[in-house]
Amino acid sequence: MYQQRLATPNDALLIAPLWHDFLEQRSQFDPSLNLKPQFDYEAYVRRQLQQPSTFGFLLEQIENQNIVGFLFVYVHDDIPTGDFGDSLAIPFVRRRVGGVIGLYVQEAHRQPEAIGLLVEAAIAKAEALMVSDIDLLISVEQTGIHRLLERFGFTKAAIQYTKHYEFAEKDLPPLKTTVSEGIAVKIPSPGLIPLRDPQTQQGVLNFKGEQVFLHPVRNEAGEALRSSDGLPIYPTPLRDPNTQDWVFDLLGELVVCPVLFDEQGTVVEEGGIPRFKMPLYEQVEGKLRLRQDEEGDYLFDES
């Protein structure tokens, strides 16, 4: 009766109502989750599916190909419990982790065999990407999912306790006591420039919680390149054309525009300013998005 397939950004319009129902159901069980009114779920789903490290698996009825459920997962490399200060002092080795963003199947179709199709597809993708650990956070009321995961060999690793407090937003005190405390960034080595939010001037963190820095451009010999004025050359970070967020790759590294060289291998300048290769874009349902190859690498204009 059912089949599963991998979702594409073109499916966003049909998946969006399911995501709304999923989050609305979650908010009923978890008082800490309050949904935004008039939220654009279609744009949210499309953005998720455009991430190279996110995969959406859809459950369809074979007879009419209606989408009746989804399983969205993500993969990233991290260091477990990375809250020990200097990354060199962390005693754990890096691992590749798979997690679940959301799992939802319409009530009339919540059969173990149907949900199993989604879980099996996600596990197969994790194995293909050589994921070492799959970490899942399942609500206590989802007893059926607990049994299903145990059937697939998952074991209970921890118990999470929560307590919700109600505060009006106007009552929230600032997390930083002074502006200088908020923008202070420790530079790990000379020559690095901390990336900051242009509005708040706060240091930008990647999804591993690490401060992001701009590194001077270097040649193949590891020597820092300099402009005709003798100044070090720093790359231009890539931004998402819709959200203007900084773009990070699967490993959490900042994606930057490569420097432009001429045929003699010299950095091309315009008015004394080094030039960089521009990102390539494509139109998807009337919106611009960054182009990527089959491996998920971002593409730039080579001319």
C-alpha positions in Angstrom: 0.0 0.0 0.0 2.9 2.4 0.6 6.3 3.3 -0.9 9.0 5.7 0.2 11.2 8.1 -1.9 13.6 10.9 -1.3 12.1 14.4 -1.2 13.2 17.3 -3.5 12.6 21.0 -3.1 9.8 20.7 -5.6 7.9 18.7 -2.9 7.9 21.6 -0.4 4.4 22.8 -1.1 2.9 19.3 -0.4 5.1 18.6 2.6 4.4 21.9 4.3 0.9 21.0 5.7 2.4 17.8 7.2 5.1 19.8 8.9 2.5 22.2 10.3 0.5 19.3 11.7 3.6 17.7 13.1 4.8 20.8 15.0 1.3 21.6 16.2 1.0 18.1 17.7 4.5 18.5 19.2 3.5 21.8 20.8 0.4 20.2 22.4 2.7 17.7 24.3 5.5 20.2 25.0 4.6 23.5 26.6 8.0 25.0 25.8 7.2 24.9 22.1 5.1 27.9 20.9 4.4 28.1 17.2 4.8 31.4 15.3 1.6 32.6 13.7 1.6 32.9 9.9 4.8 31.0 9.6 5.9 30.1 6.0 6.2 26.3 6.3 6.8 25.9 2.6 9.8 28.1 2.6 11.1 26.3 5.8 10.8 22.8 4.1 12.4 24.0 0.9 15.3 25.5 2.8 15.8 22.2 4.7 15.8 20.2 1.5 18.4 22.6 0.0 20.9 21.8 2.7 23.5 19.2 1.5 23.5 17.5 4.9 19.7 17.2 5.2 17.6 14.4 3.7 13.9 14.1 3.6 12.2 10.7 3.1 8.5 10.7 2.0 5.9 8.1 2.6 3.4 7.8 -0.3 0.3 5.8 -1.0 1.0 3.6 -4.0 -2.5 3.9 -5.4 -2.7 7.7 -5.7 0.9 8.8 -4.7 -0.4 11.1 -1.9 2.2 12.1 0.6 1.0 10.9 4.0 4.2 11.1 6.1 7.9 12.2 6.2 11.1 11.6 8.0 13.7 14.4 7.8 17.2 13.6 9.0 20.6 15.4 9.0 24.2 14.3 9.2 27.1 16.2 10.7 30.6 15.7 12.0 31.3 16.8 15.6 33.2 16.1 18.8 31.0 14.7 21.6 30.4 17.1 24.5 32.5 19.9 23.1 32.2 22.2 26.1 35.7 21.8 27.5 37.2 25.0 26.2 40.1 24.6 23.8 39.3 22.0 21.2 42.8 20.5 21.6 41.9 19.7 25.2 38.8 17.8 24.4 39.4 14.1 25.2 37.0 12.7 22.5 37.7 11.9 18.9 35.6 13.3 16.1 32.5 11.3 15.0 29.9 11.4 12.3 26.4 11.7 13.7 23.0 11.2 12.2 19.9 12.8 13.8 16.2 13.3 13.2 14.7 16.7 12.5 11.1 15.4 12.3 9.1 12.3 11.8 5.4 12.5 11.1 2.8 10.2 9.6 -0.9 11.0 9.3 -2.9 9.2 11.9 -4.9 7.0 9.4 -1.6 5.7 8.0 0.4 5.0 11.3 1.1 1.4 10.6 4.4 -0.2 11.7 5.2 -1.4 8.2 4.6 2.0 6.7 6.7 3.8 9.3 9.3 1.1 8.9 9.8 2.1 5.3 11.0 5.5 6.3 13.2 4.3 9.1 14.8 1.6 6.9 15.6 4.3 4.2 17.1 6.6 6.7 19.3 3.9 8.2 20.4 2.9 4.7 21.5 6.5 4.0 23.3 6.7 7.3 25.2 3.5 6.4 26.1 4.9 3.0 27.5 8.0 4.5 29.4 6.0 7.1 27.6 7.5 10.1 29.1 6.2 13.3 26.3 7.2 15.7 22.6 7.9 15.4 21.3 10.1 18.2 17.5 10.4 18.6 15.4 12.4 21.0 12.0 10.8 21.3 9.1 12.3 23.3 8.0 10.1 26.2 4.4 9.8 24.9 5.6 8.3 21.6 5.6 4.7 22.9 5.0 3.3 19.4 8.2 4.9 18.1 10.0 3.6 21.2 9.0 0.0 20.3 9.8 0.5 16.6 13.3 1.8 17.3 14.0 -1.1 19.7 13.0 -3.4 16.9 15.7 -1.8 14.7 18.3 -2.3 17.5 18.3 1.1 19.1 18.8 1.2 22.9 17.8 3.8 25.5 20.9 5.9 26.4 19.5 8.7 28.6 16.5 10.2 30.2 15.7 13.9 29.7 14.0 16.0 32.3 12.4 19.3 31.5 10.5 22.0 33.4 8.7 24.9 31.7 8.5 28.5 33.0 6.2 31.1 31.7 7.7 34.6 31.2 6.6 37.5 29.1 9.1 38.4 26.4 9.4 41.9 27.8 10.6 40.5 31.1 13.6 38.7 29.6 16.9 40.2 31.0 19.9 40.4 28.6 22.2 37.5 28.6 25.3 39.8 28.3 25.9 42.4 31.0 27.9 44.7 28.8 28.3 45.3 25.0 32.1 44.6 25.3 31.4 41.3 26.9 29.1 40.3 24.1 31.5 41.1 21.3 34.8 40.0 22.8 36.4 37.2 20.8 39.6 35.3 21.6 41.8 35.1 18.6 43.5 31.7 18.5 46.4 32.8 16.3 47.6 36.0 14.6 46.2 36.9 11.2 42.7 35.6 11.8 39.6 37.8 11.7 36.5 36.8 13.7 33.3 36.7 11.6 30.6 38.8 13.2 26.9 39.4 12.8 26.7 42.8 11.0 23.7 43.8 13.1 24.7 42.7 16.6 28.5 42.5 16.2 28.3 39.2 18.0 30.8 36.5 17.0 29.3 34.0 14.5 29.3 30.4 15.6 29.0 27.3 13.4 26.6 24.4 14.2 29.3 22.9 16.5 29.3 26.0 18.6 32.8 27.1 17.5 33.7 30.8 16.7 34.2 31.3 12.9 37.3 33.1 11.6 38.3 34.4 8.2 41.7 33.0 7.3 44.1 34.8 4.9 44.2 33.3 1.4 47.3 31.1 0.9 48.9 29.5 -2.1 49.8 25.8 -2.6 53.0 26.3 -0.7 51.1 27.6 2.3 52.3 31.2 1.9 49.8 34.0 2.6 48.9 35.9 -0.6 49.1 39.7 -0.6 47.6 42.4 -2.7 49.6 44.9 -4.8 49.5 47.2 -1.8 51.2 44.5 0.3 48.1 43.7 2.4 47.0 40.1 3.2 44.0 39.0 1.2 40.9 37.7 3.0 38.2 35.8 1.2 34.5 36.9 0.9 32.1 34.6 2.9 29.2 33.1 0.9 25.7 34.2 1.9 22.4 32.5 1.2 20.5 34.7 -1.4 17.2 34.3 0.4 18.1 34.4 4.1 21.4 36.2 3.9 22.7 33.7 6.4 26.4 32.6 6.2 26.8 29.4 4.4 28.5 26.4 6.0 29.4 23.0 4.5 28.7 19.5 5.8 31.7 19.7 8.2 30.7 23.1 9.6 33.3 25.0 7.7 32.5 28.5 6.4 32.1 28.5 2.6 34.0 31.4 0.9 34.4 32.7 -2.6 37.7 31.6 -4.2 40.2 34.2 -5.2 40.4 35.0 -9.0 43.7 34.4 -10.7 44.7 35.3 -14.2 46.5 33.0 -16.7 49.9 33.8 -15.1 48.7 32.8 -11.7 48.5 36.4 -10.4 45.6 37.6 -8.3 43.2 39.7 -10.4 42.6 43.2 -8.9 40.2 46.0 -9.8 41.2 49.4 -8.4 43.7 47.7 -6.1 41.0 45.4 -4.6 41.4 41.7 -5.2 38.6 40.0 -7.1 36.9 36.7 -6.1 34.9 34.2 -8.1 31.2 34.9 -7.9 28.8 32.1 -6.9 26.4 30.6 -9.4 22.7 30.7 -8.9 19.6 29.0 -10.2 15.9 29.8 -10.2 13.7 27.3 -8.3 10.0 28.2 -8.3 10.8 31.9 -8.7 13.4 32.0 -6.0 17.2 32.2 -6.3 19.3 29.5 -4.7 23.0 28.7 -4.8 24.0 26.0 -7.3 25.7 22.9 -6.1 27.1 19.8 -7.8 26.2 16.2 -7.1 28.6 16.1 -4.2 27.0 19.1 -2.5 29.9 21.5 -3.3 28.9 25.0 -4.2 29.7 26.2 -7.7 31.4 29.4 -8.7 31.9 31.3 -12.0 35.3 30.4 -13.4 35.5 33.3 -15.9 
